[in-house]
Amino acid sequence: MSKNIFSTGGSGGGSQAFQDWQASNTQGFYINLKTQAHGMLHRVDCMHVGSPSEWNPELDVTSSTKVCHPDRSELLGWAKVEHVDVVECGTCKP
């Protein structure tokens, strides 16, 4: 699976890289990792992170790691392999 991982100080980049991915994958999904074993699945356009035009460039939205993929089932497959329990966001209902 070709996923993208964005986190503060990570090799995939931080907030700006995630924002760029979000803008290029408007129908995509991401898991916001609360811990290495627990995350929440969101649509890219979920209001919890907001759209790229709404972001404050001084706010680090990748302090919690984001694992992203354009395909929901691929992303959930990654979570299963990595033993990450995922709950769906009640706001964006992915």
Secondary structure, DSSP 8 states (H G I E B T S, - for coil): ---EEE-TT-TT-SHHHHHHHHHH-TT-EEEEESSSSEEEEEETT-TTT--GGG--TTS-TTSS-EEEES-HHHHHHHHHHTT-EEEE-TTT--
